[in-house]
């Protein structure tokens, strides 16, 4: 998390995310990733995890990534911190629908 949630750094993107998204965003900030596109709805979901200090689940397509509207996924975003009062990191787990796998192969 950067500046209280104005931006977030991806520490690691897994292989399936790289293949599905079409790029590797490991160690890049959200603003770097989407500098030439809309920021994408994930930023809002990360910010909710920080402000509400609780997990959220997101189900959507990747239409915010150019040419990736056919990719459908569920993302579980979990707050991590030294206490329940402070979110220092967010861990996200992404599960792609079978339809998305079939289309991208």
LOVEXDO-379065 format. One record per residue (C-alpha): residue number from 1; chain; x, y, z; residue in three letters. Coordinates in nm, 3 decimals, decimal comma. Last residue first. Layout:
N
<vofi seq="NUM" mol="A" u="X" v="Y" w="Z" type="ALA"/>
...
***
This chain:
105
<vofi seq="105" mol="A" u="-0,592" v="-2,126" w="-2,511" type="UNK"/>
<vofi seq="104" mol="A" u="-0,746" v="-1,793" w="-2,412" type="UNK"/>
<vofi seq="103" mol="A" u="-1,108" v="-1,886" w="-2,476" type="UNK"/>
<vofi seq="102" mol="A" u="-1,100" v="-2,218" w="-2,292" type="UNK"/>
<vofi seq="101" mol="A" u="-0,932" v="-2,071" w="-1,985" type="UNK"/>
<vofi seq="100" mol="A" u="-1,184" v="-1,784" w="-1,970" type="UNK"/>
<vofi seq="99" mol="A" u="-1,476" v="-2,025" w="-1,987" type="UNK"/>
<vofi seq="98" mol="A" u="-1,322" v="-2,229" w="-1,705" type="UNK"/>
<vofi seq="97" mol="A" u="-1,351" v="-1,928" w="-1,476" type="UNK"/>
<vofi seq="96" mol="A" u="-1,033" v="-1,778" w="-1,332" type="UNK"/>
<vofi seq="95" mol="A" u="-0,958" v="-1,784" w="-0,960" type="UNK"/>
<vofi seq="94" mol="A" u="-0,757" v="-1,499" w="-0,809" type="UNK"/>
<vofi seq="93" mol="A" u="-0,615" v="-1,478" w="-0,457" type="UNK"/>
<vofi seq="92" mol="A" u="-0,527" v="-1,132" w="-0,336" type="UNK"/>
<vofi seq="91" mol="A" u="-0,309" v="-1,045" w="-0,037" type="UNK"/>
<vofi seq="90" mol="A" u="-0,338" v="-0,694" w="0,094" type="UNK"/>
<vofi seq="89" mol="A" u="-0,071" v="-0,526" w="0,304" type="UNK"/>
<vofi seq="88" mol="A" u="-0,044" v="-0,287" w="0,597" type="UNK"/>
<vofi seq="87" mol="A" u="-0,406" v="-0,282" w="0,710" type="UNK"/>
<vofi seq="86" mol="A" u="-0,432" v="-0,139" w="1,061" type="UNK"/>
<vofi seq="85" mol="A" u="-0,696" v="-0,196" w="1,329" type="UNK"/>
<vofi seq="84" mol="A" u="-0,709" v="-0,577" w="1,318" type="UNK"/>
<vofi seq="83" mol="A" u="-0,346" v="-0,586" w="1,431" type="UNK"/>
<vofi seq="82" mol="A" u="0,001" v="-0,640" w="1,285" type="UNK"/>
<vofi seq="81" mol="A" u="-0,147" v="-0,621" w="0,939" type="UNK"/>
<vofi seq="80" mol="A" u="-0,290" v="-0,818" w="0,649" type="UNK"/>
<vofi seq="79" mol="A" u="-0,619" v="-0,748" w="0,471" type="UNK"/>
<vofi seq="78" mol="A" u="-0,755" v="-1,012" w="0,230" type="UNK"/>
<vofi seq="77" mol="A" u="-0,874" v="-0,966" w="-0,128" type="UNK"/>
<vofi seq="76" mol="A" u="-1,053" v="-1,265" w="-0,283" type="UNK"/>
<vofi seq="75" mol="A" u="-1,074" v="-1,229" w="-0,662" type="UNK"/>
<vofi seq="74" mol="A" u="-1,317" v="-1,412" w="-0,887" type="UNK"/>
<vofi seq="73" mol="A" u="-1,243" v="-1,415" w="-1,257" type="UNK"/>
<vofi seq="72" mol="A" u="-1,380" v="-1,375" w="-1,608" type="UNK"/>
<vofi seq="71" mol="A" u="-1,150" v="-1,312" w="-1,906" type="UNK"/>
<vofi seq="70" mol="A" u="-1,346" v="-1,231" w="-2,223" type="UNK"/>
<vofi seq="69" mol="A" u="-1,298" v="-0,853" w="-2,174" type="UNK"/>
<vofi seq="68" mol="A" u="-0,919" v="-0,890" w="-2,217" type="UNK"/>
<vofi seq="67" mol="A" u="-0,852" v="-0,681" w="-2,529" type="UNK"/>
<vofi seq="66" mol="A" u="-0,750" v="-0,375" w="-2,323" type="UNK"/>
<vofi seq="65" mol="A" u="-0,768" v="-0,439" w="-1,950" type="UNK"/>
<vofi seq="64" mol="A" u="-1,074" v="-0,278" w="-1,786" type="UNK"/>
<vofi seq="63" mol="A" u="-1,285" v="-0,547" w="-1,954" type="UNK"/>
<vofi seq="62" mol="A" u="-1,131" v="-0,803" w="-1,720" type="UNK"/>
<vofi seq="61" mol="A" u="-1,457" v="-0,974" w="-1,630" type="UNK"/>
<vofi seq="60" mol="A" u="-1,609" v="-0,970" w="-1,286" type="UNK"/>
<vofi seq="59" mol="A" u="-1,650" v="-1,140" w="-0,948" type="UNK"/>
<vofi seq="58" mol="A" u="-1,502" v="-0,959" w="-0,649" type="UNK"/>
<vofi seq="57" mol="A" u="-1,474" v="-1,089" w="-0,294" type="UNK"/>
<vofi seq="56" mol="A" u="-1,393" v="-0,862" w="-0,003" type="UNK"/>
<vofi seq="55" mol="A" u="-1,184" v="-0,895" w="0,310" type="UNK"/>
<vofi seq="54" mol="A" u="-1,203" v="-0,656" w="0,604" type="UNK"/>
<vofi seq="53" mol="A" u="-1,036" v="-0,340" w="0,733" type="UNK"/>
<vofi seq="52" mol="A" u="-1,320" v="-0,120" w="0,602" type="UNK"/>
<vofi seq="51" mol="A" u="-1,085" v="0,156" w="0,481" type="UNK"/>
<vofi seq="50" mol="A" u="-0,802" v="-0,073" w="0,368" type="UNK"/>
<vofi seq="49" mol="A" u="-1,014" v="-0,350" w="0,213" type="UNK"/>
<vofi seq="48" mol="A" u="-1,228" v="-0,082" w="0,048" type="UNK"/>
<vofi seq="47" mol="A" u="-0,916" v="0,074" w="-0,107" type="UNK"/>
<vofi seq="46" mol="A" u="-0,820" v="-0,262" w="-0,257" type="UNK"/>
<vofi seq="45" mol="A" u="-1,167" v="-0,293" w="-0,408" type="UNK"/>
<vofi seq="44" mol="A" u="-1,149" v="0,057" w="-0,556" type="UNK"/>
<vofi seq="43" mol="A" u="-0,811" v="-0,021" w="-0,714" type="UNK"/>
<vofi seq="42" mol="A" u="-0,952" v="-0,345" w="-0,858" type="UNK"/>
<vofi seq="41" mol="A" u="-1,205" v="-0,154" w="-1,069" type="UNK"/>
<vofi seq="40" mol="A" u="-0,957" v="-0,055" w="-1,334" type="UNK"/>
<vofi seq="39" mol="A" u="-0,729" v="0,244" w="-1,348" type="UNK"/>
<vofi seq="38" mol="A" u="-0,858" v="0,342" w="-1,691" type="UNK"/>
<vofi seq="37" mol="A" u="-0,584" v="0,297" w="-1,948" type="UNK"/>
<vofi seq="36" mol="A" u="-0,248" v="0,451" w="-2,042" type="UNK"/>
<vofi seq="35" mol="A" u="-0,101" v="0,458" w="-1,690" type="UNK"/>
<vofi seq="34" mol="A" u="-0,281" v="0,135" w="-1,593" type="UNK"/>
<vofi seq="33" mol="A" u="0,015" v="-0,072" w="-1,476" type="UNK"/>
<vofi seq="32" mol="A" u="0,218" v="0,221" w="-1,345" type="UNK"/>
<vofi seq="31" mol="A" u="-0,076" v="0,356" w="-1,142" type="UNK"/>
<vofi seq="30" mol="A" u="-0,138" v="0,011" w="-0,990" type="UNK"/>
<vofi seq="29" mol="A" u="0,225" v="-0,009" w="-0,888" type="UNK"/>
<vofi seq="28" mol="A" u="0,468" v="-0,254" w="-1,041" type="UNK"/>
<vofi seq="27" mol="A" u="0,668" v="-0,518" w="-0,849" type="UNK"/>
<vofi seq="26" mol="A" u="0,520" v="-0,806" w="-1,055" type="UNK"/>
<vofi seq="25" mol="A" u="0,283" v="-0,665" w="-1,316" type="UNK"/>
<vofi seq="24" mol="A" u="0,348" v="-0,929" w="-1,581" type="UNK"/>
<vofi seq="23" mol="A" u="0,144" v="-0,890" w="-1,900" type="UNK"/>
<vofi seq="22" mol="A" u="-0,128" v="-1,063" w="-2,101" type="UNK"/>
<vofi seq="21" mol="A" u="-0,385" v="-1,061" w="-1,823" type="UNK"/>
<vofi seq="20" mol="A" u="-0,458" v="-1,433" w="-1,854" type="UNK"/>
<vofi seq="19" mol="A" u="-0,099" v="-1,552" w="-1,899" type="UNK"/>
<vofi seq="18" mol="A" u="0,041" v="-1,319" w="-1,631" type="UNK"/>
<vofi seq="17" mol="A" u="-0,243" v="-1,412" w="-1,394" type="UNK"/>
<vofi seq="16" mol="A" u="-0,177" v="-1,782" w="-1,457" type="UNK"/>
<vofi seq="15" mol="A" u="0,194" v="-1,738" w="-1,385" type="UNK"/>
<vofi seq="14" mol="A" u="0,141" v="-1,561" w="-1,053" type="UNK"/>
<vofi seq="13" mol="A" u="0,176" v="-1,187" w="-1,005" type="UNK"/>
<vofi seq="12" mol="A" u="0,406" v="-1,084" w="-0,720" type="UNK"/>
<vofi seq="11" mol="A" u="0,470" v="-0,777" w="-0,507" type="UNK"/>
<vofi seq="10" mol="A" u="0,198" v="-0,575" w="-0,673" type="UNK"/>
<vofi seq="9" mol="A" u="0,235" v="-0,221" w="-0,541" type="UNK"/>
<vofi seq="8" mol="A" u="-0,074" v="-0,024" w="-0,440" type="UNK"/>
<vofi seq="7" mol="A" u="-0,180" v="0,336" w="-0,496" type="UNK"/>
<vofi seq="6" mol="A" u="-0,385" v="0,602" w="-0,316" type="UNK"/>
<vofi seq="5" mol="A" u="-0,423" v="0,355" w="-0,029" type="UNK"/>
<vofi seq="4" mol="A" u="-0,265" v="0,525" w="0,272" type="UNK"/>
<vofi seq="3" mol="A" u="0,020" v="0,675" w="0,073" type="UNK"/>
<vofi seq="2" mol="A" u="0,129" v="0,346" w="-0,089" type="UNK"/>
<vofi seq="1" mol="A" u="0,000" v="0,000" w="0,000" type="UNK"/>
***
